Amino acid sequence: MPLIPQKRERQVYEKMKIRNRKITVRLSEKERKFLGEQADAGGMKIEPYIRELIMGNEVKSRPKEEWAEVVRQVAAVGNNINQIAKNTNMGMEVTANILKEVLEMQKQIWERVKNL
């Protein structure tokens, strides 16, 4: 009795069956390098990158690794501002030191963004 492939394996097999046409394209070293860089920027290997282009899909560049850290820092500032607003609404006093800390965090984030 033959084994029935798992769902994921069947999907891969079906895709492989569909892609049975091969096209050979000759590129200069400069063109090949550029193609590889473009695929890398999109977070893809060259073949899937070319397929996306052929199908008319726009391939966007991946954000830089540093952006994740900036997003975390912006979220932290947002959380701090929310806490300040909550405390103010509950009648608590917000000190100048707290506001200076938030302002300093914003300045640090802005400097990082300018350097990206």
C-alpha positions as CSV (number, residue, x, y, z in Angstrom):
1,M,0.0,0.0,0.0
2,P,1.6,3.3,-1.1
3,L,2.2,6.0,1.5
4,I,0.0,9.1,1.1
5,P,2.1,12.2,1.2
6,Q,1.3,14.8,3.9
7,K,-0.6,17.9,2.8
8,R,2.6,20.1,2.7
9,E,4.5,17.5,0.7
10,R,1.6,17.3,-1.8
11,Q,1.6,21.1,-2.2
12,V,5.3,21.1,-2.9
13,Y,4.9,18.2,-5.3
14,E,2.0,19.9,-7.1
15,K,4.1,23.1,-7.5
16,M,7.0,21.1,-8.8
17,K,4.8,19.5,-11.4
18,I,3.6,22.9,-12.7
19,R,7.1,24.3,-13.0
20,N,8.4,21.9,-15.6
21,R,9.7,24.5,-18.1
22,K,13.2,25.7,-18.0
23,I,14.6,28.9,-19.4
24,T,18.3,29.6,-19.7
25,V,19.4,33.3,-19.7
26,R,23.0,34.4,-20.1
27,L,24.0,37.3,-17.9
28,S,27.3,39.3,-17.6
29,E,29.0,39.1,-14.2
30,K,27.7,42.7,-13.5
31,E,24.1,41.7,-14.4
32,R,24.3,38.5,-12.3
33,K,25.6,40.4,-9.3
34,F,22.9,43.1,-9.6
35,L,20.2,40.4,-9.9
36,G,21.5,38.7,-6.8
37,E,21.6,42.0,-4.8
38,Q,18.1,42.8,-5.8
39,A,16.8,39.3,-4.8
40,D,18.7,39.6,-1.5
41,A,17.2,43.0,-0.8
42,G,13.8,41.5,-1.2
43,G,14.7,38.6,1.1
44,M,14.4,36.1,-1.7
45,K,16.4,33.6,-3.7
46,I,16.9,34.5,-7.4
47,E,14.4,32.0,-8.9
48,P,11.4,33.1,-6.7
49,Y,12.5,36.8,-7.3
50,I,12.4,36.3,-11.0
51,R,9.0,34.6,-10.8
52,E,7.6,37.5,-8.9
53,L,8.9,40.0,-11.5
54,I,7.5,37.9,-14.4
55,M,4.1,37.8,-12.7
56,G,4.2,41.6,-12.4
57,N,4.4,41.7,-8.7
58,E,6.4,44.4,-7.0
59,V,9.2,43.1,-4.8
60,K,9.8,45.4,-1.9
61,S,13.1,45.6,-0.1
62,R,13.3,44.2,3.4
63,P,13.6,46.8,6.1
64,K,17.0,47.0,7.7
65,E,17.6,45.1,10.9
66,E,18.1,48.4,12.7
67,W,14.5,49.3,12.1
68,A,13.2,46.6,14.4
69,E,15.1,48.2,17.3
70,V,13.8,51.6,16.4
71,V,10.2,50.3,16.3
72,R,10.8,48.8,19.8
73,Q,12.1,52.1,21.1
74,V,9.2,54.0,19.6
75,A,6.8,51.6,21.2
76,A,8.5,52.1,24.6
77,V,8.1,55.9,24.3
78,G,4.5,55.4,23.4
79,N,4.0,53.2,26.4
80,N,5.6,55.8,28.6
81,I,3.4,58.6,27.2
82,N,0.3,56.4,27.8
83,Q,1.3,55.8,31.4
84,I,1.8,59.6,31.9
85,A,-1.6,60.3,30.4
86,K,-3.2,57.6,32.6
87,N,-1.5,59.0,35.8
88,T,-2.5,62.6,34.8
89,N,-6.1,61.5,34.3
90,M,-6.1,59.9,37.7
91,G,-5.0,63.2,39.3
92,M,-1.4,62.3,39.8
93,E,1.2,64.9,39.2
94,V,3.7,64.5,36.3
95,T,7.1,65.8,37.2
96,A,9.4,67.7,34.9
97,N,12.0,64.9,35.3
98,I,9.5,62.3,33.8
99,L,8.8,64.6,30.8
100,K,12.6,65.2,30.4
101,E,13.2,61.4,30.3
102,V,10.5,61.0,27.6
103,L,12.0,63.9,25.6
104,E,15.5,62.4,25.9
105,M,14.2,59.0,24.6
106,Q,12.6,60.7,21.7
107,K,15.8,62.6,20.8
108,Q,17.8,59.3,20.9
109,I,15.3,57.6,18.6
110,W,15.4,60.5,16.2
111,E,19.2,60.4,16.1
112,R,19.1,56.6,15.3
113,V,16.5,57.2,12.5
114,K,18.7,60.0,11.0
115,N,21.6,57.6,10.9
116,L,19.8,54.8,9.1
